[in-house]
Amino acid sequence: MLALALLTAGCPEKKQPPAPPPAEGAAQGGTERMSPPRTGVKVPLPQGWTALTGSEGSFQSGPPGRPVLRVDLRRGEAAKMPSPEQLADSVRERFSGFEVSLDQEEGDENIALVRITLAPRLADGGIGPHGPALLGAKRMGEDLFLCATLPGATIEEVQLATGACRDIQVQPAPR
């Protein structure tokens, strides 16, 4: 649920899940999926991580049997690229019942990455268990890639997912 809310934060008006992004794993432990003839997308995976297409058509990767990173492709939506500040504001708005700590924010005209820590506010005034998360967007040509970590990711996994999102590449189709 957290990942779905985070993924839609950059494009709140988009309600339907996007078409699955074609993906190729990196040479370091990733699995390969072929793209349509026009282009290929490469998501570099940390060593030992595997890739699969999620039930909603998203690309997911993580240690075997446990997806950590979700990437959704929004074809033709590059103009909707959010800034890191917009991503952080969206998280604060959507998770108003949580303590939100902004751990890292980076971005330019083609990438926005926000690493946060979320902890639920308890009825007794306390704070529940905290968890790290990543929310990111990367513009490539006319397309927008949205990245988010899934619940249960560790700090190290969130850091690895941040690097994978940052390094997404579109490759030309083989001729």
C-alpha positions as a Markdown table, in Angstrom:
| # | Residue | x | y | z |
|---|---|---|---|---|
| 1 | Met | 0.0 | 0.0 | 0.0 |
| 2 | Leu | 2.8 | 2.4 | 0.9 |
| 3 | Ala | 4.6 | 1.7 | -2.4 |
| 4 | Leu | 1.4 | 2.4 | -4.4 |
| 5 | Ala | 0.7 | 5.6 | -2.7 |
| 6 | Leu | 4.3 | 6.7 | -3.0 |
| 7 | Leu | 4.4 | 5.8 | -6.7 |
| 8 | Thr | 1.4 | 7.9 | -7.5 |
| 9 | Ala | 2.7 | 10.8 | -5.6 |
| 10 | Gly | 4.6 | 12.2 | -8.6 |
| 11 | Cys | 1.5 | 11.9 | -10.8 |
| 12 | Pro | -1.6 | 12.0 | -8.6 |
| 13 | Glu | -4.0 | 12.2 | -11.5 |
| 14 | Lys | -2.9 | 8.9 | -12.9 |
| 15 | Lys | -5.1 | 6.2 | -11.4 |
| 16 | Gln | -4.5 | 3.1 | -13.6 |
| 17 | Pro | -1.3 | 1.1 | -13.3 |
| 18 | Pro | 1.1 | 1.7 | -16.2 |
| 19 | Ala | 2.2 | -0.8 | -18.8 |
| 20 | Pro | 5.1 | -2.8 | -17.6 |
| 21 | Pro | 8.5 | -1.3 | -18.4 |
| 22 | Pro | 10.7 | -3.5 | -20.5 |
| 23 | Ala | 13.8 | -4.2 | -18.5 |
| 24 | Glu | 17.1 | -5.9 | -18.7 |
| 25 | Gly | 19.0 | -6.8 | -15.5 |
| 26 | Ala | 22.6 | -5.7 | -15.0 |
| 27 | Ala | 25.3 | -8.2 | -15.4 |
| 28 | Gln | 25.7 | -8.4 | -11.6 |
| 29 | Gly | 23.1 | -10.9 | -10.7 |
| 30 | Gly | 20.1 | -9.5 | -12.6 |
| 31 | Thr | 17.8 | -11.4 | -14.9 |
| 32 | Glu | 17.0 | -10.3 | -18.4 |
| 33 | Arg | 13.8 | -9.3 | -20.0 |
| 34 | Met | 13.6 | -8.1 | -23.6 |
| 35 | Ser | 12.0 | -4.8 | -24.6 |
| 36 | Pro | 9.9 | -4.0 | -27.6 |
| 37 | Pro | 12.1 | -3.5 | -30.7 |
| 38 | Arg | 12.3 | 0.3 | -30.5 |
| 39 | Thr | 14.1 | 0.6 | -27.1 |
| 40 | Gly | 15.4 | -1.3 | -24.1 |
| 41 | Val | 15.5 | -0.2 | -20.5 |
| 42 | Lys | 18.3 | -1.2 | -18.2 |
| 43 | Val | 17.8 | -1.2 | -14.5 |
| 44 | Pro | 21.2 | -2.0 | -12.9 |
| 45 | Leu | 20.6 | -4.4 | -10.1 |
| 46 | Pro | 22.7 | -4.9 | -7.0 |
| 47 | Gln | 24.6 | -8.1 | -6.8 |
| 48 | Gly | 22.3 | -11.0 | -6.0 |
| 49 | Trp | 19.1 | -9.2 | -6.7 |
| 50 | Thr | 16.6 | -10.7 | -9.2 |
| 51 | Ala | 14.0 | -9.0 | -11.4 |
| 52 | Leu | 10.4 | -9.8 | -12.1 |
| 53 | Thr | 7.2 | -8.2 | -13.5 |
| 54 | Gly | 4.7 | -7.5 | -10.7 |
| 55 | Ser | 1.1 | -8.3 | -10.9 |
| 56 | Glu | 0.2 | -4.6 | -11.7 |
| 57 | Gly | 2.7 | -4.6 | -14.6 |
| 58 | Ser | 5.5 | -2.9 | -12.6 |
| 59 | Phe | 9.1 | -4.0 | -12.7 |
| 60 | Gln | 10.2 | -5.2 | -9.3 |
| 61 | Ser | 13.6 | -6.3 | -8.0 |
| 62 | Gly | 15.2 | -7.4 | -4.8 |
| 63 | Pro | 16.9 | -10.3 | -3.1 |
| 64 | Pro | 15.4 | -13.7 | -4.3 |
| 65 | Gly | 11.8 | -14.1 | -3.3 |
| 66 | Arg | 11.5 | -10.6 | -1.7 |
| 67 | Pro | 10.9 | -7.6 | -4.0 |
| 68 | Val | 12.4 | -4.3 | -2.5 |
| 69 | Leu | 12.2 | -1.9 | -5.5 |
| 70 | Arg | 9.3 | -1.1 | -7.7 |
| 71 | Val | 9.7 | 0.8 | -11.0 |
| 72 | Asp | 6.7 | 2.0 | -13.0 |
| 73 | Leu | 7.0 | 3.5 | -16.5 |
| 74 | Arg | 4.7 | 6.4 | -17.5 |
| 75 | Arg | 5.1 | 6.6 | -21.2 |
| 76 | Gly | 4.9 | 10.1 | -22.6 |
| 77 | Glu | 4.6 | 11.7 | -19.2 |
| 78 | Ala | 8.1 | 13.3 | -18.9 |
| 79 | Ala | 6.6 | 16.8 | -18.6 |
| 80 | Lys | 5.1 | 15.7 | -15.3 |
| 81 | Met | 8.5 | 15.2 | -13.7 |
| 82 | Pro | 8.2 | 16.3 | -10.0 |
| 83 | Ser | 11.0 | 18.0 | -8.1 |
| 84 | Pro | 12.4 | 16.5 | -5.0 |
| 85 | Glu | 10.5 | 19.1 | -3.0 |
| 86 | Gln | 7.2 | 18.1 | -4.6 |
| 87 | Leu | 7.9 | 14.4 | -3.8 |
| 88 | Ala | 8.7 | 15.2 | -0.2 |
| 89 | Asp | 5.6 | 17.5 | 0.1 |
| 90 | Ser | 3.4 | 14.7 | -1.4 |
| 91 | Val | 4.7 | 12.2 | 1.1 |
| 92 | Arg | 4.0 | 14.5 | 4.0 |
| 93 | Glu | 0.5 | 15.2 | 2.7 |
| 94 | Arg | -0.4 | 11.5 | 2.0 |
| 95 | Phe | 1.1 | 10.3 | 5.3 |
| 96 | Ser | -0.1 | 13.0 | 7.6 |
| 97 | Gly | -0.6 | 10.3 | 10.3 |
| 98 | Phe | 3.1 | 9.5 | 10.3 |
| 99 | Glu | 6.2 | 11.2 | 11.4 |
| 100 | Val | 8.2 | 11.8 | 8.2 |
| 101 | Ser | 11.9 | 12.4 | 8.4 |
| 102 | Leu | 13.6 | 13.6 | 5.2 |
| 103 | Asp | 16.9 | 11.7 | 5.2 |
| 104 | Gln | 18.2 | 12.6 | 1.7 |
| 105 | Glu | 17.0 | 14.7 | -1.2 |
| 106 | Glu | 18.6 | 15.0 | -4.6 |
| 107 | Gly | 17.6 | 16.1 | -8.0 |
| 108 | Asp | 17.9 | 18.1 | -11.2 |
| 109 | Glu | 15.8 | 18.4 | -14.3 |
| 110 | Asn | 16.0 | 14.7 | -15.0 |
| 111 | Ile | 15.9 | 13.0 | -11.6 |
| 112 | Ala | 14.3 | 13.5 | -8.2 |
| 113 | Leu | 15.1 | 11.1 | -5.4 |
| 114 | Val | 13.9 | 11.4 | -1.8 |
| 115 | Arg | 14.9 | 9.0 | 1.0 |
| 116 | Ile | 12.7 | 9.2 | 4.0 |
| 117 | Thr | 11.9 | 7.5 | 7.3 |
| 118 | Leu | 8.3 | 6.9 | 8.2 |
| 119 | Ala | 6.9 | 6.1 | 11.7 |
| 120 | Pro | 3.2 | 6.0 | 12.6 |
| 121 | Arg | 1.9 | 8.3 | 15.2 |
| 122 | Leu | 0.2 | 6.3 | 18.0 |
| 123 | Ala | -3.0 | 7.1 | 19.7 |
| 124 | Asp | -1.2 | 7.5 | 23.0 |
| 125 | Gly | 1.0 | 10.2 | 21.5 |
| 126 | Gly | 4.0 | 8.0 | 20.9 |
| 127 | Ile | 5.7 | 6.9 | 17.7 |
| 128 | Gly | 5.5 | 3.4 | 16.3 |
| 129 | Pro | 8.3 | 1.5 | 14.6 |
| 130 | His | 10.0 | 3.4 | 11.8 |
| 131 | Gly | 10.9 | 2.2 | 8.4 |
| 132 | Pro | 13.1 | 3.7 | 5.6 |
| 133 | Ala | 11.7 | 4.3 | 2.1 |
| 134 | Leu | 12.7 | 5.7 | -1.3 |
| 135 | Leu | 10.5 | 7.7 | -3.6 |
| 136 | Gly | 12.0 | 8.7 | -7.0 |
| 137 | Ala | 11.3 | 9.9 | -10.5 |
| 138 | Lys | 13.6 | 9.8 | -13.5 |
| 139 | Arg | 12.9 | 11.5 | -16.8 |
| 140 | Met | 14.3 | 9.8 | -19.9 |
| 141 | Gly | 13.3 | 11.3 | -23.3 |
| 142 | Glu | 9.5 | 11.5 | -23.3 |
| 143 | Asp | 9.0 | 8.9 | -20.6 |
| 144 | Leu | 8.9 | 9.1 | -16.8 |
| 145 | Phe | 10.1 | 6.3 | -14.5 |
| 146 | Leu | 8.7 | 6.2 | -10.9 |
| 147 | Cys | 10.6 | 4.3 | -8.3 |
| 148 | Ala | 9.6 | 3.3 | -4.8 |
| 149 | Thr | 10.8 | 0.8 | -2.2 |
| 150 | Leu | 8.3 | -1.7 | -0.9 |
| 151 | Pro | 7.5 | -2.0 | 2.9 |
| 152 | Gly | 10.0 | -4.0 | 4.9 |
| 153 | Ala | 13.1 | -2.7 | 3.1 |
| 154 | Thr | 16.2 | -2.2 | 5.2 |
| 155 | Ile | 18.2 | 1.0 | 5.2 |
| 156 | Glu | 20.9 | -0.8 | 3.1 |
| 157 | Glu | 18.3 | -2.0 | 0.6 |
| 158 | Val | 16.8 | 1.5 | 0.3 |
| 159 | Gln | 20.3 | 2.8 | -0.4 |
| 160 | Leu | 20.9 | 0.1 | -3.1 |
| 161 | Ala | 17.5 | 0.8 | -4.6 |
| 162 | Thr | 18.3 | 4.5 | -4.7 |
| 163 | Gly | 21.4 | 3.7 | -6.8 |
| 164 | Ala | 19.4 | 1.4 | -9.1 |
| 165 | Cys | 16.8 | 4.1 | -9.7 |
| 166 | Arg | 19.4 | 6.8 | -10.3 |
| 167 | Asp | 21.2 | 4.6 | -12.9 |
| 168 | Ile | 18.2 | 3.5 | -15.0 |
| 169 | Gln | 19.1 | 3.8 | -18.7 |
| 170 | Val | 17.3 | 3.6 | -22.0 |
| 171 | Gln | 19.2 | 1.8 | -24.6 |
| 172 | Pro | 18.6 | 2.0 | -28.4 |
| 173 | Ala | 17.1 | -1.0 | -30.1 |
| 174 | Pro | 19.6 | -3.4 | -31.8 |
| 175 | Arg | 19.6 | -3.0 | -35.5 |
